Amino acid sequence: MIIDAHCDVLLKLWEEDISFKSSDKLQINERKWKESPVKVQCFAIFVPPEVPDDIQFQVALEMITIFFEKIIQPYDDIKFISNKQDLQTLKPNERGAILTLEGCQVIGRDLNKLKTLIRLGVRAVGLTWNEANAVSDGIGEKRGAGLSSFGEQVINILNEEQIWTDVSHISYQGFFDVIKRADYVMASHSNVSQLCDHRRNLDDKQIQLLIKKKGWIGVTFVPYFTRRKEPVSYEHVIEHILYYVEQGAEDCLGFGSDFDGIETYINGLEDITGYQEFQNALRAQLSTDQFIKITYQNFINKFPRVKE
Ligand SMILES: [Zn+2]
């Protein structure tokens, strides 16, 4: 059983009218998902930066419609997850789907838009993508500024509403600003800098702060976040997991594959069905306790939302 904290299926379904059930263009479609050991999948609303500012929010709403109409409603065994109780009460034959946001540029400077997204079911909020927005600079903005005053208000709402603040993609300074203010912190899809030096990965100082903060970290399957040179296989992903564990992160660790958000793949992890062999390989390297925590239990334990 696996919980995966990040994919970009909604973007692909928004860009093109393809079948969620069976399209081969998707790394996660309903059939592949059912064949895989993934119990709960998070679906990110990611509105590309090319979309004009004045329709960013509208496109986010379109993706939420797609989430409910193409992923939740057609399948009796796929349940919409709103809170921790929903996660804990999934039946053996059921799967869970969680709505998340990647990038607060969709809300502009409007806290009502944030509150609306939370009401519609968003349960983790990535403050930025790579660009700067009204909340903070992203990791691709060379200015490197952290949280704005508006960003602080955003986090106050996320704390109040028991929603995860996601620091994957935020600027280096922004990371430390979030750690000071957010009650519930996650890095939904980030690997280890020490093993693969990439701006999207976490250095030891960041890893230690996430552990101290009782946050959550998702190891990701992006090949160029995993290893500098080809070929990249799932054994290299396991190296990142073992490094995190060595650093003391075994209670904070899980997965955020980034399926359907990447164009190149890790050998053995070309789509969601790859989790089967990957988890078998991982099981051999961890204690049973560690394996259970990392594959799903940490995510459930840390899931912040207990209210409706
Ligand atoms: Zn991303």
Residues whose N, C-alpha, C, O or C-beta is under 5 A from the ligand:
A	BS01	ZN	none
